[in-house]
Amino acid sequence: MTFLDLEDSVAPNEKVAARAKVVNAIKTQAWDDRVLCVRVNAWDTAWTYGDVIEVVGNAGTRLDEVMLPKVQCAADVVALDLLLTQVEKNSGLPAGHIGIEAQIETARGLINVDDICAASPRLEAIIFGPADFAASIEMPVLTGGVAIPEYPGDHFHYVFSRILMAGRANGLQVIDGPFLKVRDLDALREFAMRTRMLGYDGKWALTPDQALVLNEVYSPTQEQFDRAWDILEAYRVATEENKSGAVMFGDEMIDEASRKMATKFLSRGTRAGLTRSEK
């Protein structure tokens, strides 16, 4: 997924002019088959409705999603859903064509994350914004989204888990935000493993080098992919041929829960371009 930004990366006096540039980029650049998204400004600014009307209304069908930053409550998502419905009607887009990605970046947003994740059928992803969140809770740091050596543990573990549970309960993709020390790829890898091991789908990349690291972190290894294939094959034989609900696979028992876990690895690995190794 790639998103074009109208929010934090655009100076206030350039906000309006940036809309036409985003529309032009959507229409003229080669985006292959990736999901294409535009981040609009938050509802507490003067630009949100204009961003949606001008960009979504003129970008055509190639635009897939709108990202809404600093979501505070379910009503923020509902308001965007209603506005998108009108813009789709007026611009000839299919109803429901534009999906929504919501960013959790404040204490209030985290408190309301369950309702936010259930607010609209347009919702496709929930995203954690670490820098704004750190400011929201007055965390004594000057760089967001990086490890804090002085803290005896993971200072965002509760936040990561809370957002993950709400997202998964509503069938959403769950994405971690940016790692701002863009040149420290080793630290990026270490920090990204925290959300990868919890079950997150991915993390924002700010540079091509970061993207290479994150694609590796959030994709299964070849060994994991092959093992998932083997588990599914052994379980199929057990259930279909031997009429057994559980079977030994090496030194562990596998059953229906094992099949579900292996299927997730297979799906993620296939999306990453992996194929099963030859025996």
C-alpha positions in Angstrom: 0.0 0.0 0.0 1.1 3.6 -0.8 -0.4 6.7 0.5 -0.1 10.3 -0.6 -0.1 12.8 2.2 -2.1 16.0 2.7 -1.5 16.1 6.4 1.7 16.4 8.4 4.1 16.5 5.4 2.3 19.6 3.9 2.8 23.1 5.3 -0.4 24.9 6.3 -0.2 27.5 3.5 0.2 24.7 0.9 -2.7 22.6 2.0 -5.2 23.7 -0.6 -2.7 23.7 -3.5 -1.5 20.2 -2.6 -4.9 18.7 -3.4 -4.5 19.3 -7.2 -1.0 17.9 -7.1 -2.2 14.7 -5.4 -5.0 14.3 -8.0 -2.5 14.8 -10.8 -0.1 12.2 -9.2 -3.0 9.7 -8.9 -4.0 10.1 -12.5 -0.5 10.3 -14.2 1.8 8.0 -12.2 2.1 4.2 -12.6 0.9 2.7 -9.4 0.8 -1.0 -10.6 -1.7 -3.0 -8.5 -0.9 -1.6 -5.1 -3.6 -0.2 -2.8 -3.5 3.6 -3.3 -4.6 5.9 -0.5 -4.6 9.6 0.4 -4.3 10.8 3.9 -6.5 13.9 4.4 -6.4 16.3 7.3 -8.1 15.6 10.6 -11.6 16.8 11.5 -10.2 19.4 13.9 -8.7 21.3 11.0 -10.3 23.6 8.4 -9.3 21.3 5.5 -10.9 17.9 5.8 -14.1 18.3 3.8 -12.2 20.1 1.1 -9.6 17.4 0.9 -12.3 14.7 0.5 -14.4 16.7 -2.0 -11.6 17.8 -4.3 -9.4 14.7 -4.2 -11.9 11.9 -4.1 -14.2 13.8 -6.4 -11.5 14.3 -9.1 -9.1 11.4 -8.7 -11.3 8.8 -10.5 -11.5 5.1 -9.8 -7.8 4.5 -9.2 -8.0 5.9 -5.7 -8.8 3.1 -3.3 -8.8 4.5 0.2 -8.8 7.7 2.4 -6.8 7.7 5.6 -8.2 9.7 8.4 -5.7 10.9 11.0 -6.2 11.5 14.7 -9.5 9.6 15.0 -11.0 10.4 18.4 -14.3 8.5 18.3 -16.6 6.5 16.1 -18.5 9.6 15.0 -15.3 10.8 13.2 -15.4 7.7 11.0 -19.2 7.9 10.5 -18.9 11.5 9.3 -16.2 10.6 6.8 -18.3 7.6 5.6 -21.3 9.9 5.0 -19.3 12.5 3.1 -17.7 9.8 1.0 -21.1 8.5 0.1 -22.2 11.9 -1.3 -18.9 12.5 -3.1 -19.2 9.0 -4.8 -22.7 9.8 -5.9 -21.7 13.2 -7.3 -18.6 12.0 -9.1 -20.0 8.8 -10.6 -18.0 6.4 -8.4 -19.5 3.1 -7.4 -21.2 3.2 -4.0 -18.7 2.1 -1.3 -15.7 2.3 -3.7 -13.5 4.3 -1.3 -12.3 2.5 1.8 -11.2 4.1 5.1 -8.0 3.7 7.1 -8.2 5.2 10.6 -5.2 6.3 12.7 -5.2 6.0 16.5 -2.9 8.9 17.7 -4.4 10.1 20.9 -5.4 8.9 24.3 -9.1 9.5 23.5 -8.8 7.5 20.3 -7.3 4.6 22.2 -10.0 4.6 24.8 -12.6 4.5 22.0 -10.8 2.1 19.7 -13.4 -0.6 19.9 -16.2 1.6 18.7 -13.9 3.2 16.1 -13.1 -0.2 14.6 -16.8 -1.1 14.3 -17.9 2.3 13.0 -18.2 1.7 9.3 -18.2 -1.1 6.7 -15.7 1.0 4.7 -13.0 0.6 7.4 -10.2 -1.6 6.1 -7.3 -0.8 8.4 -6.5 0.6 11.8 -3.1 2.3 12.2 -1.1 3.4 15.3 0.5 6.8 15.2 3.3 6.8 17.7 4.6 10.4 17.7 1.3 12.1 18.1 0.3 9.5 20.6 3.4 10.1 22.7 2.6 13.8 22.7 -1.1 13.1 23.6 -0.1 11.2 26.8 2.8 13.6 27.6 5.4 10.9 27.3 8.8 12.5 28.1 10.4 11.7 24.7 11.4 13.9 21.7 11.3 11.1 19.1 8.2 9.0 18.7 8.1 5.4 17.5 11.5 4.3 18.8 12.6 2.2 21.8 13.1 3.9 25.1 16.1 2.3 26.8 15.3 3.8 30.2 11.9 2.0 30.3 12.0 -1.5 31.7 10.0 -3.2 29.0 8.1 -2.1 25.9 6.5 1.3 26.6 3.9 0.8 23.9 3.0 -2.9 24.6 -0.4 -2.1 26.0 -1.2 0.3 23.2 -0.1 -2.2 20.5 -2.1 -5.0 22.1 -5.2 -2.8 22.6 -5.3 -1.7 19.0 -4.6 -5.2 17.7 -7.5 -6.7 19.6 -10.0 -4.1 18.4 -8.8 -4.4 14.8 -8.9 -8.2 14.7 -12.3 -8.3 16.3 -13.6 -6.3 13.4 -11.7 -8.0 10.6 -9.3 -5.1 9.9 -5.7 -5.0 9.0 -3.6 -3.6 11.8 -0.6 -1.5 11.0 2.2 0.0 13.2 3.3 3.6 12.4 6.7 5.0 11.4 10.2 4.5 12.9 11.7 8.0 12.7 15.4 7.1 13.0 15.4 6.4 9.3 19.1 5.5 8.9 19.2 3.0 11.8 17.9 -0.1 10.0 19.1 -2.5 12.7 17.1 -0.7 15.4 14.1 -0.6 13.0 14.3 -4.4 12.6 14.4 -4.9 16.3 11.5 -2.6 17.0 9.4 -3.9 14.2 9.7 -7.4 15.6 7.6 -6.3 18.6 4.5 -5.8 16.6 5.3 -8.6 14.1 5.3 -11.1 17.0 2.0 -9.8 18.3 0.4 -10.3 14.9 0.5 -6.9 13.2 0.2 -7.0 9.4 2.9 -4.4 8.7 4.5 -1.1 9.6 5.0 2.2 7.8 8.2 2.6 5.7 9.6 6.1 5.3 12.4 5.1 2.8 13.0 2.4 0.3 15.7 0.9 2.7 13.1 0.7 5.5 10.7 -1.0 3.1 13.2 -3.7 2.4 13.7 -4.4 6.1 10.0 -4.3 6.9 9.0 -6.6 4.0 11.3 -9.2 5.4 10.2 -8.7 9.0 6.5 -9.0 8.3 6.8 -11.9 5.8 7.3 -15.6 6.8 10.7 -17.1 6.2 11.0 -19.8 3.6 11.4 -22.3 6.5 8.1 -21.2 8.1 6.3 -21.2 4.8 7.4 -24.7 4.0 6.5 -25.9 7.5 3.0 -24.4 7.2 2.6 -26.4 3.9 3.7 -29.6 5.7 1.4 -29.0 8.6 -1.6 -28.5 6.3 -0.7 -31.6 4.3 -0.3 -33.8 7.4 -3.6 -32.5 8.9 -5.4 -33.2 5.6 -4.2 -36.7 5.6 -5.2 -37.1 9.3 -8.7 -35.8 8.8 -9.7 -36.9 5.3 -7.9 -40.3 5.0 -7.4 -41.4 8.6 -10.6 -39.8 10.0 -8.6 -38.4 12.9 -9.1 -34.9 14.4 -5.5 -34.7 15.7 -2.2 -36.3 14.7 1.4 -36.2 15.7 3.6 -34.0 13.5 7.2 -34.7 14.5 7.3 -34.1 18.3 4.1 -32.0 18.5 0.4 -32.6 18.2 -1.4 -30.8 15.5 -5.2 -30.2 15.2 -7.7 -27.8 13.8 -6.1 -24.8 15.6 -2.8 -25.8 14.0 -4.5 -25.7 10.6 -5.8 -22.2 11.2 -2.3 -21.0 12.2 -0.6 -22.6 9.2 -3.3 -21.2 6.8 -2.4 -17.7 8.0 1.3 -18.3 7.3 0.5 -19.7 3.9 -1.7 -16.7 3.0 0.9 -14.1 4.2 3.7 -15.9 2.5 1.8 -16.2 -0.8 1.2 -12.5 -0.8 4.9 -12.0 -0.3 5.7 -14.1 -3.3 6.9 -17.3 -1.6 6.4 -20.7 -3.2 6.9 -24.1 -1.6 10.4 -25.5 -1.7 10.9 -28.7 -3.7 11.2 -31.8 -1.6 
